[in-house]
């Protein structure tokens, strides 16, 4: 393991009630007496970075019970937590093979906390073991945490420990203690005694989950042999426009298996040829059929490109049938724009698959209801955070927020509350808390655009008012089609830059330009920025993009923006009395303002802005 340098080192455990405990780390000895419950804690004095050391723990009079741990290093320990973008592995991220082959860092050790959920705070994690970072072990490590640790270890030349405790899809409430959640009207009702699950609920939900995914991946009642067949009678099925989402077409369920069918007319020149079918950007899990035969089964996010070969033996002149069995999950399900990317071709000519499709739900049994209790408030804190306290840490790196976007405004309260909760419980003061702002995601829409993701980013920015916090903006390195953008190297680097400045006191520019006030001047608004380095610029050398402006009617329109020193002057034709400016206010904005070290400007809006005062 790696223990935290330059602070009293806590070591704790269980023994015979009342027993005298002797612990020796290197040459330093510490003693404690176990309480009536058998629990004991010793604290070693401060150590400088170094090692390896041996830790030996004995209970007086029971020499055979001694525990000896070898190869312990002293350095900086960072807790890496959040949802799937923190959990995303090195082997899943960009340049995986090259990175794994070169991952030989004996001074980086990590502990991966296994997924677990509990109704009450636990004394120990379910399982987990410290590992040395090498080509064999690094594959499953958080890519963000690894690239963060790699830069810090190189910069500081000390051992770096990563404790990874993350779980995909989870909201911030799951990582917060019940006691803290009870203090907020946003969450107190959800964790009141009458709303808490009981152990039997976990078992039932687990069984329902197995059945749920079995039904997602395997058509029920032989429907895959019936519905895709060209002769199947789909008269009476409702119609929808493709591209489009089934929720917008009016399906009853938010989670269901839906069948879609379309008859297409192919020219005689296509007959007998191998064709390519391009499905564009489907949402969620689906299977695709052509003239009754399965062409593919695809898992959500399994492939960036959805193009499939149609065997020539299936292709007939005239009418052919395309069918899709599609999972509607988490409000998604359908084929996304643009329409021109949904077609079938022989390599010379194209036949569009956009337009009217027929669809039908309820052809297969209803999916079981699963509650996903790992999303439930406080349960991950109980099992995956509480057992770590009071292990000595340098600070926290955090990547989460996607799961809270549907209620983005509440994140203004819930995220700072979790930070304060952890700090209070660790008892190590206001340790550094560095976090990643949500990246750009979803298809690009013309500005201005309303956006839950933009509002969540704003809540994250406002959290910078909490002491000893830093935020890595990633608005320029996301992926429109993938909620898990591959470039985790840059995310880790930007978090490490924040640590370099905030924690290790290096004189660098570590943040992108941050909005710092505005002033109306005639028909324009002057926007002030801090963290500009030696100046602002447009990343691509072109005109600034991403700015919108509004008058008193609050109708935002695209604006003309120019840089002047540490300010940007924003105006638009027809807006003679401007009152507000927004920048990069969209799920996936086209924006290009950067500072002198190339870090992107943080999205903002001046509407009702009260400013950020970092304590």
C-alpha positions as CSV (number, residue, x, y, z in Angstrom):
1,X,0.0,0.0,0.0
2,X,0.9,3.7,0.0
3,X,0.4,5.7,3.1
4,X,0.0,9.5,3.2
5,X,3.1,11.5,3.9
6,X,3.5,14.5,6.2
7,X,0.4,13.8,8.3
8,X,-0.3,11.6,11.2
9,X,-0.9,8.2,9.7
10,X,-4.0,6.4,11.0
11,X,-4.0,2.6,11.3
12,X,-7.0,0.8,12.7
13,X,-8.5,-2.6,13.2
14,X,-10.2,-5.1,15.6
15,X,-8.8,-7.2,18.4
16,X,-9.8,-8.8,21.7
17,X,-11.7,-6.3,23.7
18,X,-9.3,-4.5,26.1
19,X,-6.1,-5.9,24.4
20,X,-2.9,-3.9,24.1
21,X,-2.0,-3.3,20.5
22,X,1.5,-2.6,19.3
23,X,2.1,-1.4,15.8
24,X,5.5,-0.7,14.3
25,X,6.1,1.1,11.0
26,X,9.8,1.1,10.1
27,X,11.4,1.9,13.4
28,X,8.5,3.9,14.9
29,X,6.3,2.1,17.4
30,X,2.7,3.2,18.4
31,X,0.4,1.5,20.9
32,X,-3.3,1.5,21.6
33,X,-5.8,-0.3,23.8
34,X,-8.8,-2.0,22.1
35,X,-12.1,-0.8,23.3
36,X,-14.9,-2.9,24.7
37,X,-16.1,-3.4,21.1
38,X,-12.6,-4.6,20.1
39,X,-11.9,-1.6,17.9
40,X,-8.6,0.2,18.1
41,X,-6.7,3.0,16.3
42,X,-3.1,4.1,16.4
43,X,-1.6,7.1,14.7
44,X,2.0,7.2,13.6
45,X,3.9,10.5,13.4
46,X,4.5,12.3,10.1
47,X,6.7,10.5,7.6
48,X,8.5,12.0,4.6
49,X,8.0,10.4,1.2
50,X,10.0,7.2,0.8
51,X,10.1,3.5,1.7
52,X,9.7,0.6,1.4
53,X,8.7,0.1,5.0
54,X,7.4,-2.9,7.0
55,X,4.2,-2.6,9.1
56,X,3.9,-5.1,11.9
57,X,0.9,-5.2,14.3
58,X,0.6,-7.5,17.3
59,X,-1.8,-8.1,20.1
60,X,-0.2,-8.4,23.5
61,X,0.0,-12.1,24.6
62,X,-1.1,-13.4,21.2
63,X,2.1,-13.5,19.1
64,X,0.5,-15.9,16.6
65,X,-2.0,-13.2,15.7
66,X,0.6,-10.8,14.4
67,X,0.0,-9.2,11.0
68,X,3.0,-8.2,8.9
69,X,2.7,-6.1,5.7
70,X,5.7,-5.5,3.5
71,X,6.6,-3.1,0.7
72,X,4.8,-0.1,2.1
73,X,5.6,3.3,0.5
74,X,5.0,6.8,1.8
75,X,3.7,9.4,-0.6
76,X,0.5,11.1,-1.7
77,X,-2.8,9.2,-1.8
78,X,-5.7,10.4,-3.9
79,X,-9.2,9.0,-3.8
80,X,-10.7,8.7,-7.3
81,X,-14.5,8.6,-7.3
82,X,-17.6,9.3,-9.4
83,X,-19.5,7.5,-12.1
84,X,-18.6,5.7,-15.4
85,X,-16.2,8.3,-16.8
86,X,-14.1,7.9,-13.7
87,X,-14.5,4.1,-13.8
88,X,-13.7,3.9,-17.5
89,X,-10.6,1.7,-17.8
90,X,-7.3,2.2,-19.5
91,X,-8.0,-0.7,-21.8
92,X,-11.3,1.0,-22.9
93,X,-9.8,4.5,-23.6
94,X,-7.7,6.0,-26.3
95,X,-4.4,4.4,-27.4
96,X,-5.0,1.6,-25.0
97,X,-2.5,-0.9,-26.4
98,X,0.4,1.6,-26.5
99,X,-0.4,3.0,-23.0
100,X,-0.6,-0.5,-21.5
101,X,2.7,-1.6,-23.0
102,X,4.4,1.4,-21.5
103,X,2.7,1.3,-18.0
104,X,5.7,0.5,-15.8
105,X,5.4,2.7,-12.7
106,X,6.5,0.9,-9.6
107,X,6.0,4.2,-7.7
108,X,2.2,4.2,-8.5
109,X,0.1,1.8,-6.5
110,X,-3.7,1.5,-6.5
111,X,-6.6,-0.1,-4.7
112,X,-9.9,-0.7,-6.5
113,X,-12.9,-0.8,-4.3
114,X,-15.3,-3.4,-5.6
115,X,-19.0,-2.4,-6.3
116,X,-21.1,-2.7,-3.2
117,X,-24.2,-1.2,-1.7
118,X,-25.3,-1.3,1.9
119,X,-28.2,0.0,4.0
120,X,-25.9,0.9,6.9
121,X,-22.3,2.4,7.0
122,X,-19.8,-0.5,6.9
123,X,-16.5,-0.8,8.7
124,X,-14.8,-2.6,5.8
125,X,-14.9,-2.7,2.0
126,X,-16.3,-5.9,0.6
127,X,-13.0,-6.7,-1.1
128,X,-10.0,-5.1,-2.8
129,X,-6.2,-5.4,-2.8
130,X,-3.4,-2.9,-3.4
131,X,-1.5,-3.4,-6.7
132,X,1.6,-2.0,-8.2
133,X,1.0,-0.3,-11.6
134,X,2.4,-2.3,-14.4
135,X,1.4,-3.6,-17.8
136,X,-0.7,-6.5,-16.3
137,X,-2.5,-4.5,-13.6
138,X,-3.1,-1.1,-15.3
139,X,-5.7,-2.4,-17.8
140,X,-8.6,-2.2,-15.4
141,X,-7.5,0.9,-13.6
142,X,-9.5,4.1,-14.1
143,X,-7.9,5.8,-17.1
144,X,-8.5,9.3,-15.7
145,X,-6.9,8.3,-12.4
146,X,-4.0,6.6,-14.0
147,X,-3.1,9.6,-16.3
148,X,-3.6,11.9,-13.3
149,X,-1.3,9.8,-11.1
150,X,1.3,9.4,-13.9
151,X,1.8,13.1,-14.3
152,X,1.8,13.8,-10.6
153,X,4.3,11.0,-9.9
154,X,6.6,12.3,-12.7
155,X,6.3,15.9,-11.6
156,X,6.8,15.3,-7.8
157,X,9.0,12.2,-8.0
158,X,7.2,10.6,-5.0
159,X,5.0,7.5,-4.6
160,X,1.4,8.1,-5.6
161,X,-1.5,6.0,-4.4
162,X,-4.9,5.8,-6.0
163,X,-7.9,4.5,-4.2
164,X,-10.6,4.0,-6.9
165,X,-14.1,3.9,-5.6
166,X,-16.5,4.6,-8.5
167,X,-19.7,3.1,-10.1
168,X,-21.2,4.0,-13.5
169,X,-24.5,5.7,-13.8
170,X,-24.7,6.8,-10.2
171,X,-25.9,10.2,-8.9
172,X,-24.1,12.3,-6.3
173,X,-26.8,11.4,-3.7
174,X,-25.6,7.7,-3.7
175,X,-22.2,8.9,-2.5
176,X,-23.5,11.1,0.3
177,X,-24.2,10.0,3.9
178,X,-27.9,9.7,4.9
179,X,-27.3,12.1,7.8
180,X,-26.2,14.8,5.3
181,X,-29.1,14.0,2.9
182,X,-31.6,14.4,5.8
183,X,-30.6,18.0,6.1
184,X,-31.7,19.0,2.7
185,X,-35.4,19.4,1.6
186,X,-34.2,18.1,-1.8
187,X,-33.4,14.7,-0.5
188,X,-34.7,14.2,3.1
189,X,-38.0,12.7,1.9
190,X,-36.1,10.1,-0.2
191,X,-34.1,8.8,2.8
192,X,-36.8,9.0,5.4
193,X,-37.4,5.8,7.3
194,X,-40.5,4.8,5.3
195,X,-38.7,5.2,2.0
196,X,-35.5,3.2,2.7
197,X,-35.2,-0.3,1.1
198,X,-34.9,-3.5,3.1
199,X,-32.4,-6.3,2.4
200,X,-35.0,-8.4,0.7
201,X,-35.4,-5.7,-1.9
202,X,-31.8,-6.1,-3.0
203,X,-32.3,-9.8,-3.7
204,X,-35.5,-9.3,-5.7
205,X,-34.0,-6.5,-7.7
206,X,-30.9,-8.6,-8.5
207,X,-33.1,-11.4,-9.8
208,X,-35.2,-8.9,-11.8
209,X,-32.0,-7.4,-13.2
210,X,-30.9,-10.8,-14.5
211,X,-34.2,-11.3,-16.2
212,X,-34.3,-7.8,-17.5
213,X,-31.0,-8.1,-19.4
214,X,-31.9,-11.6,-20.6
215,X,-35.0,-10.1,-22.2
216,X,-33.0,-7.2,-23.7
217,X,-30.5,-9.5,-25.4
218,X,-32.8,-12.4,-26.4
219,X,-36.1,-12.0,-28.2
220,X,-39.0,-13.5,-26.4
221,X,-41.7,-16.0,-27.7
222,X,-39.8,-16.5,-30.9
223,X,-40.7,-13.0,-32.2
224,X,-37.4,-12.7,-34.1
225,X,-38.6,-15.5,-36.3
226,X,-42.0,-13.9,-36.9
227,X,-41.9,-10.1,-37.0
228,X,-38.9,-9.5,-39.4
229,X,-40.4,-11.8,-42.1
230,X,-41.5,-9.7,-45.1
231,X,-45.0,-11.4,-45.2
232,X,-45.7,-10.4,-41.5
233,X,-48.9,-8.3,-41.3
234,X,-48.1,-5.0,-39.7
235,X,-51.3,-3.3,-40.7
236,X,-52.5,-1.1,-37.9
237,X,-49.1,-0.4,-36.5
238,X,-48.6,3.3,-35.8
239,X,-46.1,5.3,-37.8
240,X,-43.2,7.5,-36.8
241,X,-40.7,9.7,-38.7
242,X,-37.1,8.5,-38.8
243,X,-34.7,9.9,-37.7
244,X,-36.5,10.3,-34.4
245,X,-36.9,8.8,-30.9
246,X,-39.7,6.5,-29.9
247,X,-40.5,8.5,-26.8
248,X,-41.4,11.4,-29.1
249,X,-43.6,9.1,-31.2
250,X,-45.8,8.4,-28.1
251,X,-44.9,4.9,-26.8
252,X,-46.4,4.2,-23.4
253,X,-43.3,2.8,-21.6
254,X,-40.0,4.4,-20.7
255,X,-38.4,1.0,-20.8
256,X,-39.6,-1.6,-23.3
257,X,-38.7,-3.7,-26.3
258,X,-40.1,-2.1,-29.5
259,X,-40.2,-3.5,-33.0
260,X,-39.8,-1.2,-36.1
261,X,-40.4,-2.1,-39.7
262,X,-40.0,-0.4,-43.1
263,X,-40.6,-1.6,-46.6
264,X,-38.1,-0.2,-49.1
265,X,-38.0,-0.3,-52.9
266,X,-34.6,-1.3,-54.3
267,X,-33.7,-0.8,-57.9
268,X,-33.2,-3.9,-60.1
269,X,-29.5,-3.1,-60.2
270,X,-29.2,-3.9,-56.5
271,X,-30.6,-7.5,-56.9
272,X,-28.2,-10.2,-55.7
273,X,-25.5,-7.6,-54.8
274,X,-23.9,-7.4,-51.4
275,X,-25.1,-4.1,-49.9
276,X,-24.1,-1.8,-47.0
277,X,-26.8,-0.7,-44.6
278,X,-25.9,2.5,-42.7
279,X,-28.1,2.9,-39.5
280,X,-26.7,6.3,-38.6
281,X,-26.8,6.8,-34.9
282,X,-29.2,4.4,-33.2
283,X,-29.8,4.7,-29.5
284,X,-29.5,1.8,-27.1
285,X,-29.3,-2.0,-27.7
286,X,-30.8,-3.2,-31.0
287,X,-30.9,-6.1,-33.5
288,X,-31.3,-5.4,-37.2
289,X,-33.0,-7.8,-39.8
290,X,-33.2,-7.7,-43.5
291,X,-35.9,-9.8,-45.3
292,X,-36.3,-11.8,-42.1
293,X,-32.7,-12.7,-41.4
294,X,-30.7,-11.2,-38.5
295,X,-27.8,-8.9,-39.7
296,X,-26.5,-7.8,-36.4
297,X,-27.0,-7.5,-32.7
298,X,-25.5,-4.4,-31.2
299,X,-24.9,-3.4,-27.6
300,X,-25.2,0.3,-26.7
301,X,-21.9,2.1,-27.2
302,X,-20.3,-1.1,-28.5
303,X,-19.4,0.4,-31.9
304,X,-18.9,4.0,-33.0
305,X,-20.1,3.2,-36.6
306,X,-23.3,1.4,-37.3
307,X,-22.8,0.0,-40.9
308,X,-23.5,-3.6,-41.8
309,X,-23.1,-5.8,-44.8
310,X,-26.2,-7.3,-46.4
311,X,-25.5,-10.6,-48.2
312,X,-26.4,-10.5,-51.9
313,X,-28.6,-13.7,-51.5
314,X,-31.1,-11.7,-49.4
315,X,-31.4,-8.7,-51.8
316,X,-34.4,-8.7,-54.2
317,X,-35.4,-6.2,-56.8
318,X,-38.4,-4.1,-55.7
319,X,-39.8,-4.4,-52.2
320,X,-37.5,-5.5,-49.3
321,X,-38.1,-5.4,-45.6
322,X,-35.9,-3.9,-42.9
323,X,-36.8,-4.6,-39.3
324,X,-35.2,-3.4,-36.0
325,X,-35.8,-4.8,-32.5
326,X,-34.8,-1.9,-30.3
327,X,-34.5,-1.5,-26.5
328,X,-36.0,1.7,-25.2
329,X,-34.0,2.4,-22.0
330,X,-33.6,5.4,-19.8
331,X,-35.8,7.6,-22.0
332,X,-33.8,6.8,-25.2
333,X,-34.5,4.5,-28.1
334,X,-34.7,5.3,-31.8
335,X,-32.5,6.5,-34.7
336,X,-30.9,9.9,-34.3
337,X,-30.3,12.5,-37.0
338,X,-29.0,13.3,-39.5
339,X,-31.3,11.6,-42.0
340,X,-28.6,11.5,-44.7
341,X,-26.6,9.0,-42.6
342,X,-29.4,6.4,-42.7
343,X,-29.4,4.6,-46.0
344,X,-28.6,1.5,-48.0
345,X,-26.1,1.4,-50.8
346,X,-24.4,-0.8,-53.4
347,X,-21.4,1.5,-53.4
348,X,-22.7,3.5,-56.4
349,X,-26.3,4.4,-55.6
350,X,-28.1,5.1,-52.3
351,X,-31.6,4.4,-51.1
352,X,-32.6,6.4,-48.0
353,X,-34.0,4.7,-45.0
354,X,-35.3,7.9,-43.5
355,X,-38.9,8.7,-43.5
356,X,-42.0,6.8,-42.3
357,X,-41.4,3.6,-40.2
358,X,-44.0,1.5,-38.5
359,X,-43.5,0.6,-34.9
360,X,-45.1,-1.5,-32.2
361,X,-44.6,-2.1,-28.5
362,X,-46.1,-4.8,-26.3
363,X,-45.3,-7.6,-28.8
364,X,-43.0,-9.1,-26.2
365,X,-43.6,-9.4,-22.4
366,X,-43.1,-6.3,-20.3
367,X,-39.6,-5.8,-19.0
368,X,-39.3,-6.3,-15.2
369,X,-39.1,-3.2,-13.1
370,X,-35.6,-2.9,-11.6
371,X,-34.8,-0.2,-9.0
372,X,-31.0,-0.2,-9.4
373,X,-30.5,0.3,-5.7
374,X,-26.9,1.3,-6.3
375,X,-28.5,4.6,-7.5
376,X,-30.3,5.0,-4.2
377,X,-29.2,7.8,-1.9
378,X,-26.5,7.0,0.7
379,X,-26.0,3.3,-0.2
380,X,-22.7,3.7,-2.0
381,X,-21.4,6.0,0.7
382,X,-22.2,3.3,3.2
383,X,-20.3,0.5,1.4
384,X,-17.7,2.3,-0.7
385,X,-16.7,5.5,1.1
386,X,-17.4,5.1,4.8
387,X,-15.1,2.0,5.1
388,X,-12.2,4.1,3.8
389,X,-12.4,6.8,6.5
390,X,-10.0,7.8,8.1
391,X,-7.4,6.5,5.7
392,X,-4.9,9.3,5.1
393,X,-5.4,11.0,1.8
394,X,-4.0,14.0,0.0
395,X,-7.3,14.8,-1.7
396,X,-10.0,13.7,-4.1
397,X,-10.4,13.6,-7.8
398,X,-14.1,13.3,-9.0
399,X,-15.8,12.8,-12.3
400,X,-19.6,12.6,-12.1
401,X,-22.7,14.6,-12.9
402,X,-24.2,12.9,-16.0
403,X,-26.7,11.1,-13.8
404,X,-27.8,14.3,-12.1
405,X,-28.4,16.3,-15.4
406,X,-32.2,15.8,-15.4
407,X,-32.3,17.7,-12.1
408,X,-29.3,20.0,-12.7
409,X,-30.4,22.9,-10.5
410,X,-30.4,20.7,-7.4
411,X,-26.7,19.8,-8.1
412,X,-25.9,23.3,-6.9
413,X,-26.9,22.1,-3.4
414,X,-26.1,18.4,-3.6
415,X,-22.5,18.5,-4.9
416,X,-21.2,21.0,-2.3
417,X,-23.1,19.1,0.4
418,X,-21.3,15.9,-0.5
419,X,-17.9,17.6,-0.5
420,X,-18.6,19.1,2.9
421,X,-19.9,15.8,4.2
422,X,-16.7,13.9,3.2
423,X,-14.4,16.5,4.6
424,X,-16.2,16.6,7.9
425,X,-16.1,12.8,8.3
426,X,-12.5,12.4,7.3
427,X,-11.4,15.0,9.9
428,X,-8.4,16.0,7.7
429,X,-9.5,19.6,7.1
430,X,-10.6,21.0,3.8
431,X,-8.5,18.6,1.7
432,X,-8.2,19.4,-2.1
433,X,-11.2,18.4,-4.1
434,X,-10.6,18.4,-7.9
435,X,-13.4,17.6,-10.3
436,X,-14.1,17.3,-14.0
437,X,-16.8,19.4,-15.6
438,X,-19.1,17.5,-18.0
439,X,-17.7,17.2,-21.5
440,X,-19.6,18.1,-24.7
441,X,-22.1,15.4,-25.7
442,X,-25.1,14.7,-27.9
443,X,-25.6,15.9,-31.5
444,X,-24.6,19.5,-32.2
445,X,-27.6,21.9,-32.2
446,X,-27.6,25.5,-33.4
447,X,-27.1,28.0,-30.7
448,X,-28.9,29.2,-28.7
449,X,-30.0,26.0,-27.1
450,X,-31.6,25.1,-23.7
451,X,-29.6,22.3,-22.1
452,X,-29.7,20.3,-18.8
453,X,-26.1,19.6,-19.4
454,X,-25.2,23.3,-19.6
455,X,-27.1,23.9,-16.3
456,X,-25.3,21.0,-14.6
457,X,-22.0,22.5,-15.8
458,X,-23.0,25.8,-14.3
459,X,-23.7,24.1,-11.0
460,X,-20.2,22.5,-11.1
461,X,-18.7,25.9,-11.8
462,X,-20.5,27.4,-8.8
463,X,-19.0,24.7,-6.7
464,X,-15.7,26.5,-7.1
465,X,-16.9,28.8,-4.4
466,X,-16.1,25.9,-2.0
467,X,-12.6,26.2,-0.5
468,X,-9.7,24.3,-1.9
469,X,-11.5,23.1,-5.1
470,X,-10.5,23.0,-8.7
471,X,-12.4,22.1,-11.9
472,X,-11.0,20.7,-15.2
473,X,-13.1,22.0,-18.1
474,X,-13.5,19.4,-20.9
475,X,-15.9,21.2,-23.2
476,X,-13.6,20.6,-26.1
477,X,-12.7,16.9,-25.8
478,X,-16.1,15.2,-25.6
479,X,-17.7,13.0,-28.2
480,X,-21.2,13.8,-29.7
481,X,-22.0,10.1,-30.0
482,X,-20.3,8.7,-26.9
483,X,-21.0,9.7,-23.3
484,X,-17.6,8.1,-22.5
485,X,-15.1,10.2,-24.6
486,X,-11.9,8.3,-25.3
487,X,-9.4,11.0,-24.6
488,X,-8.9,10.3,-20.9
489,X,-5.2,11.3,-21.2
490,X,-6.1,15.0,-21.4
491,X,-8.7,14.7,-18.7
492,X,-6.1,13.3,-16.3
493,X,-3.6,15.9,-17.4
494,X,-6.0,18.7,-16.7
495,X,-6.8,17.4,-13.3
496,X,-3.0,17.0,-12.6
497,X,-2.5,20.7,-13.7
498,X,-5.0,21.7,-11.0
499,X,-3.1,19.6,-8.4
500,X,0.2,21.1,-9.6
501,X,-1.0,24.6,-8.9
502,X,-3.4,24.2,-6.0
503,X,-1.6,21.5,-4.0
504,X,2.0,21.5,-5.1
505,X,2.2,25.3,-5.6
506,X,3.7,25.4,-9.0
507,X,3.5,28.8,-10.7
508,X,1.4,27.7,-13.7
509,X,-1.9,28.4,-15.5
510,X,-4.1,25.4,-14.5
511,X,-7.6,26.5,-15.5
512,X,-9.3,27.7,-18.6
513,X,-10.6,31.3,-18.8
514,X,-13.3,31.8,-16.1
515,X,-16.0,34.4,-16.4
516,X,-15.5,37.2,-13.9
517,X,-18.1,39.8,-14.5
518,X,-19.5,41.9,-17.4
519,X,-20.4,45.5,-18.2
520,X,-22.8,46.9,-20.8
521,X,-21.2,49.4,-23.1
522,X,-23.6,50.8,-25.7
523,X,-25.0,48.0,-27.9
524,X,-22.4,45.5,-26.6
525,X,-21.5,43.7,-23.5
526,X,-17.9,43.4,-22.3
527,X,-17.1,40.1,-20.5
528,X,-14.2,39.9,-18.1
529,X,-12.2,36.7,-17.6
530,X,-9.5,35.5,-15.2
531,X,-7.1,32.6,-15.7
532,X,-6.2,34.0,-19.1
533,X,-2.4,33.4,-18.9
534,X,-0.7,35.8,-21.3
535,X,-3.9,36.3,-23.3
536,X,-7.1,35.0,-24.9
537,X,-7.4,33.6,-28.4
538,X,-9.6,31.5,-30.7
539,X,-8.3,27.9,-30.6
540,X,-8.5,27.5,-34.4
541,X,-7.4,31.0,-35.3
542,X,-10.8,31.8,-36.7
543,X,-13.5,34.1,-35.4
544,X,-14.8,33.4,-31.9
545,X,-17.7,31.0,-31.7
546,X,-20.1,30.0,-29.0
547,X,-21.4,33.4,-27.8
548,X,-25.0,34.4,-27.8
549,X,-26.6,37.6,-26.6
550,X,-30.1,38.8,-25.7
551,X,-32.0,42.0,-25.1
552,X,-34.8,42.6,-22.6
553,X,-37.0,40.1,-24.5
554,X,-34.5,37.3,-23.4
555,X,-34.4,36.0,-26.9
556,X,-30.9,34.8,-27.3
557,X,-29.3,34.9,-30.8
558,X,-25.8,34.1,-32.1
559,X,-23.4,36.9,-31.4
560,X,-20.3,38.5,-32.9
561,X,-17.5,38.4,-30.4
562,X,-14.0,39.9,-30.4
563,X,-11.1,39.7,-28.0
564,X,-9.7,42.8,-26.3
565,X,-7.1,42.0,-23.7
566,X,-8.7,39.9,-21.0
567,X,-12.1,40.8,-22.2
568,X,-14.5,39.6,-25.0
569,X,-16.8,42.2,-26.5
570,X,-20.1,40.6,-27.5
571,X,-22.8,42.2,-29.8
572,X,-25.3,41.2,-32.4
573,X,-27.2,43.0,-35.1
574,X,-30.7,43.9,-34.0
575,X,-29.9,43.7,-30.2
576,X,-29.6,47.4,-29.3
577,X,-30.1,47.1,-25.6
578,X,-28.4,43.8,-24.5
579,X,-28.9,42.5,-21.0
580,X,-27.3,39.0,-21.0
581,X,-24.6,36.9,-22.7
582,X,-24.1,33.1,-22.8
583,X,-21.1,31.1,-23.8
584,X,-21.1,27.5,-24.8
585,X,-24.6,27.1,-23.4
586,X,-25.6,23.8,-25.0
587,X,-25.1,20.0,-24.7
588,X,-22.5,20.1,-27.4
589,X,-21.6,23.7,-28.2
590,X,-19.3,24.8,-31.0
591,X,-16.9,27.1,-29.1
592,X,-13.3,28.0,-29.3
593,X,-12.2,30.5,-26.7
594,X,-8.9,29.5,-25.0
595,X,-6.2,31.0,-22.9
596,X,-2.5,31.2,-23.7
597,X,-1.8,27.6,-22.7
598,X,-4.7,26.2,-24.8
599,X,-7.1,25.4,-22.0
600,X,-10.8,26.1,-23.0
601,X,-12.9,28.8,-21.5
602,X,-15.5,27.5,-19.0
603,X,-19.1,27.7,-20.2
604,X,-21.2,30.4,-18.5
605,X,-24.3,32.7,-18.6
606,X,-24.5,36.1,-17.2
607,X,-28.3,35.7,-16.4
608,X,-28.8,36.3,-12.7
609,X,-25.1,35.8,-12.1
610,X,-23.9,36.4,-8.5
611,X,-20.3,35.6,-9.1
612,X,-17.9,33.1,-7.6
613,X,-15.8,33.9,-4.6
614,X,-13.4,31.1,-3.9
615,X,-12.7,30.8,-0.2
